[in-house]
C-alpha cells in the first residue's frame, strides 16, 4: 500500500485513477497472480477504508518504518517456502506478465530468497515491485528491531536475483512508470486515456 507520499502531498493509494482509487488498480494486478491479497497500512482510518472496499487489511508491527515493515507484516502467517509479492500502488501501468516473470524466476531456483527489478544505468531498485519467499521475514524483523529499515541493506543480506527493467522495455507505457509527484500523476492520467491501457495488460 502507499507510503507517506511526501512528494505527492497526499496519500497515493486514494488518488482517483480511471474513476477508482489507485489502490484498486494494484489489487487487480495482484489478484491475477496471488491467491490472497493483503493491504498493509499504518493508519486506522486507512485500514477501515480498505476494509470498506471489501479487501483484507493488516497493520504494521513496526509503524512508520516503510516498505520493509510492510513486507514483514504481509508475510505473517505464510509458510517459509511460500512466495509473496510486495507491490506499492504507484505503478499504474504494471502488467501481469511482469509479476508472472518475477514469480517464475523465484520458483525456478529454491535457493533464491527474492527477485527484484532494477535499472541498469543508475542501479535503481524496485523492491516494492518484487517477489519474496516468506522465510525472509526473520531477516526483516531483525533489521526492524535494530531500527534499520533500508531496503538495500536488507536485500544485501538475502539471496536476490536482480532483473533489469529493460526486459520489459517493449511495453508501452513502461510498466515501471511510477508516480511520485503531482506532475507524474497528471502525466499518468493522460497516458492512461491516450493509450487505452484499461483495455489490456
N, C-alpha and C positions, 0 to 999 in steps of 0.2 A: 504494500500500500504506500501511499505518498508519505514523504518525509516532511521536514519543516518548510520547504519551498520558499526559502528566503528571497531568492532572486525573482521568483514569480510573484511574490507578495500575497498569495492566497494558497490554500491547500489544493494541490493539483488534482487530487483524486475526485474532487467535487466540481471541477470545471465542466461546463456544458460542452459536449463534443458530439456533433451529429445528433443533437437533441437528447443526449443521455449523459449522465456523469461519466467522466473519463474512466473511473474505476471499473465500470461495467465492460468497457472495451477490453481491459486487461483480463477480466473474469472470462469473457467469451473466448479469448485465446487460450487461456489455461484449461478451460473445461474440455477443449478438443484433445488434450494430451494427458490430463490428470484425472484420476478417479475422484479426487476431492479437492476443493479449492477453499483456502482459508485466508481471510484478510487479517493482517496483524496491525494493531493500532495502539497508540499510547493514550488516546483520548476517549473518555467515557461517552461523550456525545457522538463522536465518530463511530464508536462501536455500536451504539444504538441505531444510527443511521444505516450502517451496513446491515444490521440485523433486520431493519425495516424493509430492506431490499430483498430479504429472503436469503441472505448469504450468511455463512458462518464467520464469526469474528472472534479473535482471541487477543488478549493484552500481552504486551511485552513483560518479561520477567525483569528486564533491565531497562526501565523507561529512559527515553531521550538518549539512547546510545546508537541510534542509526540503524543501517541495514543489517549489521552483524547481529544486533539484538532481535531484529525481525526474523532473520534466518533461524536463530536459536529458538525463538518462540514457536515458529512454524514447524519445526522438526520434532517437537514434543509428541510423544505417543507413537512415533514410527519405529519400525524395526531397523536395526543398524544398517542392514543391507539395502533398505528401500531407497528409492530415488525421489527427490523433490525438486521442484522448480521454484527458484526465487525470482520474482518479477515485480519491478516497480510499475507505476501506472503512467509513466511519461513517454512511452514508446507506442504511439497510436498506430504506426504502420508495421508493427511487428507481425510477421507471418507465422502461421502454424508450422510451416516447413522448417523455420529456424529452430523452433523448440524441438521438433522431431529430430533434427540433425544433432542437436546437443545431447539429447537423451540417448540417441543411438551410439554416439561416441563414448558416453559414460558406460553404457551397458555392455559394450564390446570388450571392455578392459576392467575386470574386477578389482584391479589394483588401484585404479583411479578413485579419488575422493570427489573430484569436481571437474566440470568442463566449463570454461569461461571464455566468452568472446573478447577479442582485443583488437585494437587498431595498430597496425604495424608501424606507422610513422612515429607517433609520439608515445606509444606504449599505453595508450588509454585503455583501461579495462572496463568491462561491463559486468561486475559481479552481481548486479541486481537484474540481470537477464541471463541467468546461468543455472546449471543443474548441479545438485549436490547429493552425496549419499548421507543418509541420516546420521551415520556414525561421526560426522564432523561436529555434531552439536557439543560434544565434550570439549573439543579444542576451542570452539566458540565460547563456551561457558568459562573456561579457564582465562581466556583473554578478557572477557567482560568483568569477571570478578577482580581482575587486576586493574580495571578501569581503562583497558585498551580496546578501542572499538574500530581501529583502522582495518579496513578490509584487506589491504595489501599485506599487512603483517600477518593477518590470519591466513591468507592464501599461501604465504611463504612457508607455512608450517604443515600444509597438507599437500597431497599429490594432485596436481592440477594439469590438465591439458588445456592450452590456450589455442583458440581457433581465430585466425584473422577474419575480421568482418568482411574482407574482400571476397570471401567465399560466397557472399550473397549480394555482390556488387551489381548483378544484373537486375535485381529487384528495384522497382521504382513505384512510389517513393522508397528511399532506402529504409530498411527495417529498423535501423538504429538511429533514425532521426528522433532526437529526444527534445523535450520541451522544458527549458529551464527559465525562460524569460517570457514576459508578455508578447514580445516580438516573435519568439518561437511558436507560441500558441496561435497567434494570428496567422503565421505562415502555414502551420499545420492545418488549420481550418480551411484555408484557401486550397491547399493541396488536396485535402480530402474531397472537397467539392469538385475540383478540376479533374482529378484522377478517377473519380467514381470508386474510391477504394472500398467502400462498403459493399460493393458487389462482388469482390473477390478477395483472395488471400495471397 
